[in-house]
Every structure is written in structure tokens, then in C-alpha cells.
Amino acid sequence: MKMEEMVLPILLMVMIYLVSKMNIINSLIMIEYISIMVIITMMILIKTVNMENHNILYFIILMITESVLGLSILVSMIRTHGNDFLKSSSVLKL
């Protein structure tokens, strides 16, 4: 697998993430997809270079903590404001 084939989905999702920011849940899903694609790219790269793969474990732990923080912020925002729209005027007053 070529490096361009691995980087293209990541760049595509970053571009979609930057363009469409309606709901926080959509943004969190896109960020998780980008993280999964980075893990797959790291695994393929580490296998081709014959390195040890303990760095992938650190990245997975970081990804899990990031997703837990994102979901907790989403839940607290829904409880206080009633929705998860980023363009809502009550959210912009934070």
C-alpha cells in the first residue's frame, strides 16, 4: 500500500471536519475516524519498517481519553443548553 493511499482518507476527513461544523456529535465522530485512520497508518508504517509497536498502544490510550473527554463535554453541554448545535447563540456565549 502506498503512502498516498494511506494519507488521502485522513486529509479528506480533515477537510470535511473543517467545512461542516453543525453538531458536536458529528465533529466527534469525524475526529474519531481520523484517529482510527492514523492508527491504521501507524500500524502499516511500523510493520514495513520493522519497529516495535508499543507506540501504537500509547496513541490508542490517548485516543480513548480524548473520546471520553469529548463525550463528557457533549453531555454537559446538552444538559445545560438543551442541544449540541455549534451555531446556537447560547453556545457562543460560553
mmCIF file as gemmi writes it, N, C-alpha and C atoms, coordinates in Angstrom:
data_model
loop_
_atom_site.group_PDB
_atom_site.id
_atom_site.type_symbol
_atom_site.label_atom_id
_atom_site.label_alt_id
_atom_site.label_comp_id
_atom_site.label_asym_id
_atom_site.label_entity_id
_atom_site.label_seq_id
_atom_site.pdbx_PDB_ins_code
_atom_site.Cartn_x
_atom_site.Cartn_y
_atom_site.Cartn_z
_atom_site.occupancy
_atom_site.B_iso_or_equiv
_atom_site.pdbx_formal_charge
_atom_site.auth_seq_id
_atom_site.auth_asym_id
_atom_site.pdbx_PDB_model_num
ATOM 1 N N . MET Axp A 1 ? 0.842 -1.174 0 1 0 ? 1 A 1
ATOM 2 C CA . MET Axp A 1 ? 0 0 0 1 0 ? 1 A 1
ATOM 3 C C . MET Axp A 1 ? 0.892 1.243 0 1 0 ? 1 A 1
ATOM 4 N N . LYS Axp A 2 ? 0.582 2.168 -0.873 1 0 ? 2 A 1
ATOM 5 C CA . LYS Axp A 2 ? 1.386 3.369 -0.98 1 0 ? 2 A 1
ATOM 6 C C . LYS Axp A 2 ? 1.045 4.355 0.135 1 0 ? 2 A 1
ATOM 7 N N . MET Axp A 3 ? 1.995 5.24 0.394 1 0 ? 3 A 1
ATOM 8 C CA . MET Axp A 3 ? 1.782 6.226 1.441 1 0 ? 3 A 1
ATOM 9 C C . MET Axp A 3 ? 0.672 7.218 1.066 1 0 ? 3 A 1
ATOM 10 N N . GLU Axp A 4 ? 0.537 7.535 -0.217 1 0 ? 4 A 1
ATOM 11 C CA . GLU Axp A 4 ? -0.514 8.451 -0.653 1 0 ? 4 A 1
ATOM 12 C C . GLU Axp A 4 ? -1.9 7.861 -0.416 1 0 ? 4 A 1
ATOM 13 N N . GLU Axp A 5 ? -2.006 6.55 -0.574 1 0 ? 5 A 1
ATOM 14 C CA . GLU Axp A 5 ? -3.288 5.894 -0.344 1 0 ? 5 A 1
ATOM 15 C C . GLU Axp A 5 ? -3.658 5.892 1.129 1 0 ? 5 A 1
ATOM 16 N N . MET Axp A 6 ? -2.666 5.951 2.006 1 0 ? 6 A 1
ATOM 17 C CA . MET Axp A 6 ? -2.954 5.973 3.433 1 0 ? 6 A 1
ATOM 18 C C . MET Axp A 6 ? -3.257 7.382 3.931 1 0 ? 6 A 1
ATOM 19 N N . VAL Axp A 7 ? -2.648 8.38 3.339 1 0 ? 7 A 1
ATOM 20 C CA . VAL Axp A 7 ? -2.808 9.754 3.813 1 0 ? 7 A 1
ATOM 21 C C . VAL Axp A 7 ? -4.053 10.413 3.235 1 0 ? 7 A 1
ATOM 22 N N . LEU Axp A 8 ? -4.49 10.002 2.072 1 0 ? 8 A 1
ATOM 23 C CA . LEU Axp A 8 ? -5.625 10.629 1.407 1 0 ? 8 A 1
ATOM 24 C C . LEU Axp A 8 ? -6.918 10.583 2.229 1 0 ? 8 A 1
ATOM 25 N N . PRO Axp A 9 ? -7.315 9.456 2.833 1 0 ? 9 A 1
ATOM 26 C CA . PRO Axp A 9 ? -8.545 9.483 3.652 1 0 ? 9 A 1
ATOM 27 C C . PRO Axp A 9 ? -8.421 10.387 4.872 1 0 ? 9 A 1
ATOM 28 N N . ILE Axp A 10 ? -7.23 10.482 5.445 1 0 ? 10 A 1
ATOM 29 C CA . ILE Axp A 10 ? -7.04 11.352 6.606 1 0 ? 10 A 1
ATOM 30 C C . ILE Axp A 10 ? -7.22 12.807 6.197 1 0 ? 10 A 1
ATOM 31 N N . LEU Axp A 11 ? -6.604 13.201 5.096 1 0 ? 11 A 1
ATOM 32 C CA . LEU Axp A 11 ? -6.741 14.577 4.632 1 0 ? 11 A 1
ATOM 33 C C . LEU Axp A 11 ? -8.17 14.896 4.217 1 0 ? 11 A 1
ATOM 34 N N . LEU Axp A 12 ? -8.841 13.928 3.626 1 0 ? 12 A 1
ATOM 35 C CA . LEU Axp A 12 ? -10.229 14.129 3.231 1 0 ? 12 A 1
ATOM 36 C C . LEU Axp A 12 ? -11.119 14.362 4.449 1 0 ? 12 A 1
ATOM 37 N N . MET Axp A 13 ? -10.943 13.587 5.49 1 0 ? 13 A 1
ATOM 38 C CA . MET Axp A 13 ? -11.749 13.769 6.696 1 0 ? 13 A 1
ATOM 39 C C . MET Axp A 13 ? -11.41 15.068 7.414 1 0 ? 13 A 1
ATOM 40 N N . VAL Axp A 14 ? -10.147 15.493 7.384 1 0 ? 14 A 1
ATOM 41 C CA . VAL Axp A 14 ? -9.787 16.779 7.985 1 0 ? 14 A 1
ATOM 42 C C . VAL Axp A 14 ? -10.467 17.915 7.232 1 0 ? 14 A 1
ATOM 43 N N . MET Axp A 15 ? -10.498 17.822 5.908 1 0 ? 15 A 1
ATOM 44 C CA . MET Axp A 15 ? -11.171 18.858 5.118 1 0 ? 15 A 1
ATOM 45 C C . MET Axp A 15 ? -12.675 18.879 5.391 1 0 ? 15 A 1
ATOM 46 N N . ILE Axp A 16 ? -13.3 17.72 5.487 1 0 ? 16 A 1
ATOM 47 C CA . ILE Axp A 16 ? -14.728 17.659 5.79 1 0 ? 16 A 1
ATOM 48 C C . ILE Axp A 16 ? -14.996 18.198 7.195 1 0 ? 16 A 1
ATOM 49 N N . TYR Axp A 17 ? -14.112 17.898 8.129 1 0 ? 17 A 1
ATOM 50 C CA . TYR Axp A 17 ? -14.26 18.391 9.503 1 0 ? 17 A 1
ATOM 51 C C . TYR Axp A 17 ? -14.18 19.913 9.549 1 0 ? 17 A 1
ATOM 52 N N . LEU Axp A 18 ? -13.269 20.491 8.782 1 0 ? 18 A 1
ATOM 53 C CA . LEU Axp A 18 ? -13.119 21.945 8.788 1 0 ? 18 A 1
ATOM 54 C C . LEU Axp A 18 ? -14.292 22.653 8.107 1 0 ? 18 A 1
ATOM 55 N N . VAL Axp A 19 ? -14.926 22.001 7.142 1 0 ? 19 A 1
ATOM 56 C CA . VAL Axp A 19 ? -16.013 22.64 6.409 1 0 ? 19 A 1
ATOM 57 C C . VAL Axp A 19 ? -17.344 22.522 7.139 1 0 ? 19 A 1
ATOM 58 N N . SER Axp A 20 ? -17.67 21.355 7.635 1 0 ? 20 A 1
ATOM 59 C CA . SER Axp A 20 ? -19 21.13 8.216 1 0 ? 20 A 1
ATOM 60 C C . SER Axp A 20 ? -18.912 21.05 9.735 1 0 ? 20 A 1
ATOM 61 N N . LYS Axp A 21 ? -19.354 22.096 10.375 1 0 ? 21 A 1
ATOM 62 C CA . LYS Axp A 21 ? -19.392 22.122 11.832 1 0 ? 21 A 1
ATOM 63 C C . LYS Axp A 21 ? -20.799 22.499 12.282 1 0 ? 21 A 1
ATOM 64 N N . MET Axp A 22 ? -21.705 21.546 12.222 1 0 ? 22 A 1
ATOM 65 C CA . MET Axp A 22 ? -23.074 21.807 12.656 1 0 ? 22 A 1
ATOM 66 C C . MET Axp A 22 ? -23.302 21.302 14.074 1 0 ? 22 A 1
ATOM 67 N N . ASN Axp A 23 ? -23.064 20.032 14.302 1 0 ? 23 A 1
ATOM 68 C CA . ASN Axp A 23 ? -23.291 19.435 15.611 1 0 ? 23 A 1
ATOM 69 C C . ASN Axp A 23 ? -21.966 18.966 16.186 1 0 ? 23 A 1
ATOM 70 N N . ILE Axp A 24 ? -21.906 18.943 17.484 1 0 ? 24 A 1
ATOM 71 C CA . ILE Axp A 24 ? -20.687 18.477 18.136 1 0 ? 24 A 1
ATOM 72 C C . ILE Axp A 24 ? -20.52 16.976 17.961 1 0 ? 24 A 1
ATOM 73 N N . ILE Axp A 25 ? -21.618 16.237 17.942 1 0 ? 25 A 1
ATOM 74 C CA . ILE Axp A 25 ? -21.512 14.786 17.789 1 0 ? 25 A 1
ATOM 75 C C . ILE Axp A 25 ? -20.928 14.424 16.437 1 0 ? 25 A 1
ATOM 76 N N . ASN Axp A 26 ? -21.277 15.175 15.393 1 0 ? 26 A 1
ATOM 77 C CA . ASN Axp A 26 ? -20.679 14.923 14.079 1 0 ? 26 A 1
ATOM 78 C C . ASN Axp A 26 ? -19.189 15.22 14.094 1 0 ? 26 A 1
ATOM 79 N N . SER Axp A 27 ? -18.809 16.288 14.765 1 0 ? 27 A 1
ATOM 80 C CA . SER Axp A 27 ? -17.389 16.624 14.866 1 0 ? 27 A 1
ATOM 81 C C . SER Axp A 27 ? -16.623 15.55 15.63 1 0 ? 27 A 1
ATOM 82 N N . LEU Axp A 28 ? -17.209 15.027 16.702 1 0 ? 28 A 1
ATOM 83 C CA . LEU Axp A 28 ? -16.549 13.973 17.467 1 0 ? 28 A 1
ATOM 84 C C . LEU Axp A 28 ? -16.408 12.692 16.645 1 0 ? 28 A 1
ATOM 85 N N . ILE Axp A 29 ? -17.405 12.359 15.863 1 0 ? 29 A 1
ATOM 86 C CA . ILE Axp A 29 ? -17.329 11.161 15.017 1 0 ? 29 A 1
ATOM 87 C C . ILE Axp A 29 ? -16.23 11.316 13.973 1 0 ? 29 A 1
ATOM 88 N N . MET Axp A 30 ? -16.129 12.504 13.389 1 0 ? 30 A 1
ATOM 89 C CA . MET Axp A 30 ? -15.078 12.734 12.397 1 0 ? 30 A 1
ATOM 90 C C . MET Axp A 30 ? -13.689 12.679 13.018 1 0 ? 30 A 1
ATOM 91 N N . ILE Axp A 31 ? -13.549 13.222 14.209 1 0 ? 31 A 1
ATOM 92 C CA . ILE Axp A 31 ? -12.255 13.174 14.891 1 0 ? 31 A 1
ATOM 93 C C . ILE Axp A 31 ? -11.88 11.733 15.223 1 0 ? 31 A 1
ATOM 94 N N . GLU Axp A 32 ? -12.855 10.928 15.622 1 0 ? 32 A 1
ATOM 95 C CA . GLU Axp A 32 ? -12.575 9.518 15.906 1 0 ? 32 A 1
ATOM 96 C C . GLU Axp A 32 ? -12.175 8.768 14.64 1 0 ? 32 A 1
ATOM 97 N N . TYR Axp A 33 ? -12.825 9.069 13.529 1 0 ? 33 A 1
ATOM 98 C CA . TYR Axp A 33 ? -12.452 8.434 12.264 1 0 ? 33 A 1
ATOM 99 C C . TYR Axp A 33 ? -11.033 8.809 11.872 1 0 ? 33 A 1
ATOM 100 N N . ILE Axp A 34 ? -10.681 10.061 12.049 1 0 ? 34 A 1
ATOM 101 C CA . ILE Axp A 34 ? -9.316 10.499 11.742 1 0 ? 34 A 1
ATOM 102 C C . ILE Axp A 34 ? -8.318 9.769 12.635 1 0 ? 34 A 1
ATOM 103 N N . SER Axp A 35 ? -8.657 9.609 13.902 1 0 ? 35 A 1
ATOM 104 C CA . SER Axp A 35 ? -7.765 8.89 14.824 1 0 ? 35 A 1
ATOM 105 C C . SER Axp A 35 ? -7.596 7.428 14.421 1 0 ? 35 A 1
ATOM 106 N N . ILE Axp A 36 ? -8.678 6.789 14.007 1 0 ? 36 A 1
ATOM 107 C CA . ILE Axp A 36 ? -8.594 5.395 13.575 1 0 ? 36 A 1
ATOM 108 C C . ILE Axp A 36 ? -7.736 5.267 12.322 1 0 ? 36 A 1
ATOM 109 N N . MET Axp A 37 ? -7.889 6.205 11.402 1 0 ? 37 A 1
ATOM 110 C CA . MET Axp A 37 ? -7.066 6.169 10.186 1 0 ? 37 A 1
ATOM 111 C C . MET Axp A 37 ? -5.588 6.41 10.504 1 0 ? 37 A 1
ATOM 112 N N . VAL Axp A 38 ? -5.302 7.26 11.479 1 0 ? 38 A 1
ATOM 113 C CA . VAL Axp A 38 ? -3.91 7.475 11.888 1 0 ? 38 A 1
ATOM 114 C C . VAL Axp A 38 ? -3.34 6.211 12.521 1 0 ? 38 A 1
ATOM 115 N N . ILE Axp A 39 ? -4.129 5.498 13.307 1 0 ? 39 A 1
ATOM 116 C CA . ILE Axp A 39 ? -3.666 4.24 13.907 1 0 ? 39 A 1
ATOM 117 C C . ILE Axp A 39 ? -3.361 3.207 12.829 1 0 ? 39 A 1
ATOM 118 N N . ILE Axp A 40 ? -4.252 3.092 11.86 1 0 ? 40 A 1
ATOM 119 C CA . ILE Axp A 40 ? -4.017 2.132 10.778 1 0 ? 40 A 1
ATOM 120 C C . ILE Axp A 40 ? -2.762 2.504 9.995 1 0 ? 40 A 1
ATOM 121 N N . THR Axp A 41 ? -2.579 3.794 9.732 1 0 ? 41 A 1
ATOM 122 C CA . THR Axp A 41 ? -1.382 4.246 9.024 1 0 ? 41 A 1
ATOM 123 C C . THR Axp A 41 ? -0.122 3.959 9.843 1 0 ? 41 A 1
ATOM 124 N N . MET Axp A 42 ? -0.192 4.201 11.149 1 0 ? 42 A 1
ATOM 125 C CA . MET Axp A 42 ? 0.959 3.913 12.008 1 0 ? 42 A 1
ATOM 126 C C . MET Axp A 42 ? 1.28 2.42 12.024 1 0 ? 42 A 1
ATOM 127 N N . MET Axp A 43 ? 0.247 1.586 12.079 1 0 ? 43 A 1
ATOM 128 C CA . MET Axp A 43 ? 0.483 0.144 12.101 1 0 ? 43 A 1
ATOM 129 C C . MET Axp A 43 ? 1.144 -0.333 10.815 1 0 ? 43 A 1
ATOM 130 N N . ILE Axp A 44 ? 0.662 0.155 9.689 1 0 ? 44 A 1
ATOM 131 C CA . ILE Axp A 44 ? 1.254 -0.251 8.408 1 0 ? 44 A 1
ATOM 132 C C . ILE Axp A 44 ? 2.679 0.247 8.293 1 0 ? 44 A 1
ATOM 133 N N . LEU Axp A 45 ? 2.916 1.481 8.722 1 0 ? 45 A 1
ATOM 134 C CA . LEU Axp A 45 ? 4.262 2.042 8.658 1 0 ? 45 A 1
ATOM 135 C C . LEU Axp A 45 ? 5.23 1.31 9.589 1 0 ? 45 A 1
ATOM 136 N N . ILE Axp A 46 ? 4.767 0.969 10.769 1 0 ? 46 A 1
ATOM 137 C CA . ILE Axp A 46 ? 5.629 0.252 11.717 1 0 ? 46 A 1
ATOM 138 C C . ILE Axp A 46 ? 5.92 -1.165 11.222 1 0 ? 46 A 1
ATOM 139 N N . LYS Axp A 47 ? 4.937 -1.8 10.595 1 0 ? 47 A 1
ATOM 140 C CA . LYS Axp A 47 ? 5.175 -3.141 10.06 1 0 ? 47 A 1
ATOM 141 C C . LYS Axp A 47 ? 6.16 -3.126 8.897 1 0 ? 47 A 1
ATOM 142 N N . THR Axp A 48 ? 6.131 -2.082 8.08 1 0 ? 48 A 1
ATOM 143 C CA . THR Axp A 48 ? 7.061 -2.033 6.946 1 0 ? 48 A 1
ATOM 144 C C . THR Axp A 48 ? 8.478 -1.685 7.383 1 0 ? 48 A 1
ATOM 145 N N . VAL Axp A 49 ? 8.621 -0.941 8.466 1 0 ? 49 A 1
ATOM 146 C CA . VAL Axp A 49 ? 9.951 -0.539 8.934 1 0 ? 49 A 1
ATOM 147 C C . VAL Axp A 49 ? 10.492 -1.545 9.955 1 0 ? 49 A 1
ATOM 148 N N . ASN Axp A 50 ? 9.667 -2.477 10.399 1 0 ? 50 A 1
ATOM 149 C CA . ASN Axp A 50 ? 10.022 -3.496 11.399 1 0 ? 50 A 1
ATOM 150 C C . ASN Axp A 50 ? 10.425 -2.877 12.733 1 0 ? 50 A 1
ATOM 151 N N . MET Axp A 51 ? 9.618 -1.943 13.2 1 0 ? 51 A 1
ATOM 152 C CA . MET Axp A 51 ? 9.832 -1.333 14.506 1 0 ? 51 A 1
ATOM 153 C C . MET Axp A 51 ? 8.919 -1.998 15.523 1 0 ? 51 A 1
ATOM 154 N N . GLU Axp A 52 ? 9.146 -1.68 16.799 1 0 ? 52 A 1
ATOM 155 C CA . GLU Axp A 52 ? 8.257 -2.194 17.83 1 0 ? 52 A 1
ATOM 156 C C . GLU Axp A 52 ? 6.981 -1.376 17.839 1 0 ? 52 A 1
ATOM 157 N N . ASN Axp A 53 ? 5.896 -2.008 18.195 1 0 ? 53 A 1
ATOM 158 C CA . ASN Axp A 53 ? 4.601 -1.353 18.075 1 0 ? 53 A 1
ATOM 159 C C . ASN Axp A 53 ? 4.011 -0.901 19.409 1 0 ? 53 A 1
ATOM 160 N N . HIS Axp A 54 ? 4.83 -0.603 20.4 1 0 ? 54 A 1
ATOM 161 C CA . HIS Axp A 54 ? 4.286 -0.124 21.666 1 0 ? 54 A 1
ATOM 162 C C . HIS Axp A 54 ? 3.842 1.329 21.579 1 0 ? 54 A 1
ATOM 163 N N . ASN Axp A 55 ? 4.304 2.072 20.589 1 0 ? 55 A 1
ATOM 164 C CA . ASN Axp A 55 ? 3.846 3.449 20.417 1 0 ? 55 A 1
ATOM 165 C C . ASN Axp A 55 ? 2.379 3.504 19.999 1 0 ? 55 A 1
ATOM 166 N N . ILE Axp A 56 ? 1.917 2.478 19.323 1 0 ? 56 A 1
ATOM 167 C CA . ILE Axp A 56 ? 0.505 2.419 18.939 1 0 ? 56 A 1
ATOM 168 C C . ILE Axp A 56 ? -0.371 2.313 20.183 1 0 ? 56 A 1
ATOM 169 N N . LEU Axp A 57 ? 0.089 1.572 21.176 1 0 ? 57 A 1
ATOM 170 C CA . LEU Axp A 57 ? -0.661 1.444 22.419 1 0 ? 57 A 1
ATOM 171 C C . LEU Axp A 57 ? -0.794 2.794 23.114 1 0 ? 57 A 1
ATOM 172 N N . TYR Axp A 58 ? 0.264 3.586 23.136 1 0 ? 58 A 1
ATOM 173 C CA . TYR Axp A 58 ? 0.197 4.922 23.729 1 0 ? 58 A 1
ATOM 174 C C . TYR Axp A 58 ? -0.79 5.8 22.979 1 0 ? 58 A 1
ATOM 175 N N . PHE Axp A 59 ? -0.79 5.715 21.664 1 0 ? 59 A 1
ATOM 176 C CA . PHE Axp A 59 ? -1.711 6.52 20.874 1 0 ? 59 A 1
ATOM 177 C C . PHE Axp A 59 ? -3.149 6.075 21.087 1 0 ? 59 A 1
ATOM 178 N N . ILE Axp A 60 ? -3.391 4.785 21.239 1 0 ? 60 A 1
ATOM 179 C CA . ILE Axp A 60 ? -4.748 4.286 21.49 1 0 ? 60 A 1
ATOM 180 C C . ILE Axp A 60 ? -5.241 4.771 22.855 1 0 ? 60 A 1
ATOM 181 N N . ILE Axp A 61 ? -4.373 4.77 23.853 1 0 ? 61 A 1
ATOM 182 C CA . ILE Axp A 61 ? -4.752 5.273 25.174 1 0 ? 61 A 1
ATOM 183 C C . ILE Axp A 61 ? -5.089 6.753 25.102 1 0 ? 61 A 1
ATOM 184 N N . LEU Axp A 62 ? -4.293 7.516 24.364 1 0 ? 62 A 1
ATOM 185 C CA . LEU Axp A 62 ? -4.567 8.937 24.182 1 0 ? 62 A 1
ATOM 186 C C . LEU Axp A 62 ? -5.889 9.154 23.447 1 0 ? 62 A 1
ATOM 187 N N . MET Axp A 63 ? -6.184 8.316 22.463 1 0 ? 63 A 1
ATOM 188 C CA . MET Axp A 63 ? -7.427 8.429 21.709 1 0 ? 63 A 1
ATOM 189 C C . MET Axp A 63 ? -8.63 8.116 22.595 1 0 ? 63 A 1
ATOM 190 N N . ILE Axp A 64 ? -8.512 7.143 23.478 1 0 ? 64 A 1
ATOM 191 C CA . ILE Axp A 64 ? -9.613 6.787 24.371 1 0 ? 64 A 1
ATOM 192 C C . ILE Axp A 64 ? -9.903 7.92 25.346 1 0 ? 64 A 1
ATOM 193 N N . THR Axp A 65 ? -8.854 8.506 25.927 1 0 ? 65 A 1
ATOM 194 C CA . THR Axp A 65 ? -9.077 9.619 26.857 1 0 ? 65 A 1
ATOM 195 C C . THR Axp A 65 ? -9.665 10.831 26.136 1 0 ? 65 A 1
ATOM 196 N N . GLU Axp A 66 ? -9.254 11.058 24.902 1 0 ? 66 A 1
ATOM 197 C CA . GLU Axp A 66 ? -9.809 12.171 24.122 1 0 ? 66 A 1
ATOM 198 C C . GLU Axp A 66 ? -11.282 11.95 23.843 1 0 ? 66 A 1
ATOM 199 N N . SER Axp A 67 ? -11.668 10.729 23.529 1 0 ? 67 A 1
ATOM 200 C CA . SER Axp A 67 ? -13.077 10.465 23.243 1 0 ? 67 A 1
ATOM 201 C C . SER Axp A 67 ? -13.932 10.556 24.501 1 0 ? 67 A 1
ATOM 202 N N . VAL Axp A 68 ? -13.41 10.136 25.63 1 0 ? 68 A 1
ATOM 203 C CA . VAL Axp A 68 ? -14.159 10.25 26.884 1 0 ? 68 A 1
ATOM 204 C C . VAL Axp A 68 ? -14.355 11.716 27.258 1 0 ? 68 A 1
ATOM 205 N N . LEU Axp A 69 ? -13.318 12.525 27.094 1 0 ? 69 A 1
ATOM 206 C CA . LEU Axp A 69 ? -13.454 13.956 27.38 1 0 ? 69 A 1
ATOM 207 C C . LEU Axp A 69 ? -14.451 14.618 26.433 1 0 ? 69 A 1
ATOM 208 N N . GLY Axp A 70 ? -14.411 14.256 25.164 1 0 ? 70 A 1
ATOM 209 C CA . GLY Axp A 70 ? -15.354 14.827 24.208 1 0 ? 70 A 1
ATOM 210 C C . GLY Axp A 70 ? -16.79 14.472 24.534 1 0 ? 70 A 1
ATOM 211 N N . LEU Axp A 71 ? -17.032 13.229 24.893 1 0 ? 71 A 1
ATOM 212 C CA . LEU Axp A 71 ? -18.395 12.819 25.238 1 0 ? 71 A 1
ATOM 213 C C . LEU Axp A 71 ? -18.871 13.466 26.531 1 0 ? 71 A 1
ATOM 214 N N . SER Axp A 72 ? -17.981 13.633 27.503 1 0 ? 72 A 1
ATOM 215 C CA . SER Axp A 72 ? -18.403 14.283 28.747 1 0 ? 72 A 1
ATOM 216 C C . SER Axp A 72 ? -18.72 15.757 28.522 1 0 ? 72 A 1
ATOM 217 N N . ILE Axp A 73 ? -17.959 16.432 27.662 1 0 ? 73 A 1
ATOM 218 C CA . ILE Axp A 73 ? -18.278 17.822 27.323 1 0 ? 73 A 1
ATOM 219 C C . ILE Axp A 73 ? -19.602 17.888 26.569 1 0 ? 73 A 1
ATOM 220 N N . LEU Axp A 74 ? -19.848 16.928 25.689 1 0 ? 74 A 1
ATOM 221 C CA . LEU Axp A 74 ? -21.108 16.892 24.946 1 0 ? 74 A 1
ATOM 222 C C . LEU Axp A 74 ? -22.292 16.7 25.884 1 0 ? 74 A 1
ATOM 223 N N . VAL Axp A 75 ? -22.185 15.782 26.827 1 0 ? 75 A 1
ATOM 224 C CA . VAL Axp A 75 ? -23.282 15.53 27.762 1 0 ? 75 A 1
ATOM 225 C C . VAL Axp A 75 ? -23.538 16.746 28.64 1 0 ? 75 A 1
ATOM 226 N N . SER Axp A 76 ? -22.474 17.374 29.134 1 0 ? 76 A 1
ATOM 227 C CA . SER Axp A 76 ? -22.676 18.549 29.982 1 0 ? 76 A 1
ATOM 228 C C . SER Axp A 76 ? -23.26 19.719 29.193 1 0 ? 76 A 1
ATOM 229 N N . MET Axp A 77 ? -22.885 19.86 27.931 1 0 ? 77 A 1
ATOM 230 C CA . MET Axp A 77 ? -23.444 20.937 27.119 1 0 ? 77 A 1
ATOM 231 C C . MET Axp A 77 ? -24.91 20.683 26.797 1 0 ? 77 A 1
ATOM 232 N N . ILE Axp A 78 ? -25.278 19.436 26.541 1 0 ? 78 A 1
ATOM 233 C CA . ILE Axp A 78 ? -26.682 19.123 26.273 1 0 ? 78 A 1
ATOM 234 C C . ILE Axp A 78 ? -27.519 19.344 27.527 1 0 ? 78 A 1
ATOM 235 N N . ARG Axp A 79 ? -26.962 19.036 28.696 1 0 ? 79 A 1
ATOM 236 C CA . ARG Axp A 79 ? -27.71 19.246 29.934 1 0 ? 79 A 1
ATOM 237 C C . ARG Axp A 79 ? -27.903 20.728 30.237 1 0 ? 79 A 1
ATOM 238 N N . THR Axp A 80 ? -26.917 21.551 29.931 1 0 ? 80 A 1
ATOM 239 C CA . THR Axp A 80 ? -27.046 22.974 30.256 1 0 ? 80 A 1
ATOM 240 C C . THR Axp A 80 ? -27.774 23.763 29.18 1 0 ? 80 A 1
ATOM 241 N N . HIS Axp A 81 ? -27.53 23.462 27.897 1 0 ? 81 A 1
ATOM 242 C CA . HIS Axp A 81 ? -28.098 24.265 26.816 1 0 ? 81 A 1
ATOM 243 C C . HIS Axp A 81 ? -29.262 23.596 26.098 1 0 ? 81 A 1
ATOM 244 N N . GLY Axp A 82 ? -29.395 22.304 26.195 1 0 ? 82 A 1
ATOM 245 C CA . GLY Axp A 82 ? -30.519 21.626 25.577 1 0 ? 82 A 1
ATOM 246 C C . GLY Axp A 82 ? -30.275 21.128 24.168 1 0 ? 82 A 1
ATOM 247 N N . ASN Axp A 83 ? -29.165 21.489 23.535 1 0 ? 83 A 1
ATOM 248 C CA . ASN Axp A 83 ? -28.859 20.985 22.194 1 0 ? 83 A 1
ATOM 249 C C . ASN Axp A 83 ? -27.344 20.93 22.026 1 0 ? 83 A 1
ATOM 250 N N . ASP Axp A 84 ? -26.926 20.4 20.877 1 0 ? 84 A 1
ATOM 251 C CA . ASP Axp A 84 ? -25.494 20.309 20.618 1 0 ? 84 A 1
ATOM 252 C C . ASP Axp A 84 ? -25.101 21.05 19.341 1 0 ? 84 A 1
ATOM 253 N N . PHE Axp A 85 ? -25.885 22.048 18.971 1 0 ? 85 A 1
ATOM 254 C CA . PHE Axp A 85 ? -25.57 22.83 17.772 1 0 ? 85 A 1
ATOM 255 C C . PHE Axp A 85 ? -24.434 23.796 18.065 1 0 ? 85 A 1
ATOM 256 N N . LEU Axp A 86 ? -23.469 23.835 17.178 1 0 ? 86 A 1
ATOM 257 C CA . LEU Axp A 86 ? -22.343 24.741 17.374 1 0 ? 86 A 1
ATOM 258 C C . LEU Axp A 86 ? -22.708 26.174 17.019 1 0 ? 86 A 1
ATOM 259 N N . LYS Axp A 87 ? -23.677 26.367 16.14 1 0 ? 87 A 1
ATOM 260 C CA . LYS Axp A 87 ? -24.033 27.715 15.701 1 0 ? 87 A 1
ATOM 261 C C . LYS Axp A 87 ? -25.161 28.32 16.522 1 0 ? 87 A 1
ATOM 262 N N . SER Axp A 88 ? -25.494 27.697 17.631 1 0 ? 88 A 1
ATOM 263 C CA . SER Axp A 88 ? -26.535 28.208 18.501 1 0 ? 88 A 1
ATOM 264 C C . SER Axp A 88 ? -26.005 29.436 19.238 1 0 ? 88 A 1
ATOM 265 N N . SER Axp A 89 ? -26.866 30.417 19.446 1 0 ? 89 A 1
ATOM 266 C CA . SER Axp A 89 ? -26.397 31.654 20.089 1 0 ? 89 A 1
ATOM 267 C C . SER Axp A 89 ? -26.082 31.436 21.563 1 0 ? 89 A 1
ATOM 268 N N . SER Axp A 90 ? -26.764 30.49 22.214 1 0 ? 90 A 1
ATOM 269 C CA . SER Axp A 90 ? -26.475 30.247 23.626 1 0 ? 90 A 1
ATOM 270 C C . SER Axp A 90 ? -25.13 29.542 23.815 1 0 ? 90 A 1
ATOM 271 N N . VAL Axp A 91 ? -24.699 28.793 22.816 1 0 ? 91 A 1
ATOM 272 C CA . VAL Axp A 91 ? -23.395 28.117 22.906 1 0 ? 91 A 1
ATOM 273 C C . VAL Axp A 91 ? -22.272 29.112 22.686 1 0 ? 91 A 1
ATOM 274 N N . LEU Axp A 92 ? -22.486 30.112 21.85 1 0 ? 92 A 1
ATOM 275 C CA . LEU Axp A 92 ? -21.447 31.089 21.576 1 0 ? 92 A 1
ATOM 276 C C . LEU Axp A 92 ? -21.18 32.007 22.766 1 0 ? 92 A 1
ATOM 277 N N . LYS Axp A 93 ? -22.087 32.057 23.734 1 0 ? 93 A 1
ATOM 278 C CA . LYS Axp A 93 ? -21.889 32.901 24.904 1 0 ? 93 A 1
ATOM 279 C C . LYS Axp A 93 ? -20.985 32.271 25.946 1 0 ? 93 A 1
ATOM 280 N N . LEU Axp A 94 ? -20.537 31.035 25.717 1 0 ? 94 A 1
ATOM 281 C CA . LEU Axp A 94 ? -19.654 30.371 26.674 1 0 ? 94 A 1
ATOM 282 C C . LEU Axp A 94 ? -18.422 31.142 26.759 1 0 ? 94 A 1
